Each structure stands twice: as structure tokens, then as C-alpha cells.
């Protein structure tokens, strides 16, 4: 996600994009809901918005990363275009 964001966002948001990408599967890794996993971690609002609410400047990058991981070429193409 960081590499996708580097062309479009300020450096600070690129760092946040990296965090979103890393934490996007935290619930799966820990076996608990994502909101519970993030309760004890202080994160920037843009990171929380993308991870929990699918909103904000980083949400489209997360959506694209998930589409890429889905192995659904049509979903990936559609998401990349949007």
C-alpha cells in the first residue's frame, strides 16, 4: 500500500498506508475482531478510518490491496479504475 500511495499522497500518509496494509489482517492473525485488536494501539485517525470504517484517503488503497489479494481479476481491474 505504501508503494501505491507514494505517487499520490504526502510522505506522512504513505507511512500511514504502510501501517494500514500491515494491520489489515491483524484480526485474522490474532483471531479477534479488528476493533478489539486496535483498542490498545494508538493510531492516526486516517489509519483507524481506513481499517475500521473503510473511509478516508487511505480506504481506496486498502480496497485495491484487498482486490489484488482476492485473485479476482475483474474485481481488481474495476477497483484499480475507480
C-alpha positions, -999 to +999 in steps of 0.1 A: +000+000+000+028+024+008+042+020-027+008+027-043+004+058-022+038+073-028+028+087-062-004+103-048-001+112-012+022+132+011+051+112+028+033+110+062+002+094+046+025+069+028+038+058+062+002+055+073-006+035+042+021+010+052+006+007+087-029+001+072-015-026+050+003-043+078-026-041+102-053-050+077-050-087+086-044-082+123-078-096+132-070-128+113-036-131+128-049-126+164-082-144+160-102-114+174-123-087+158-102-058+144-118-032+166-107-052+197-072-057+183-068-020+178-081-009+212-048-009+229-029+007+200-026+045+194-030+051+157-035+081+135-071+089+126-066+082+089-054+047+098-083+039+120-108+053+095-094+031+067-092+000+088-125+002+108-148+024+088-134+020+052-134+058+048-108+085+043-079+090+020-064+055+026-096+035+021-092+032-017-057+019-013-068-007+012-097-017-011-072-021-040-049-042-019-077-065-009-089-067-045-054-077-056-052-104-029-086-118-040-073-133-072-104-119-089-091-102-120-123-084-128-126-070-092-090-059-093-095-041-127-127-024-115-112-013-082-080+000-099-100+020-124-120+037-096 
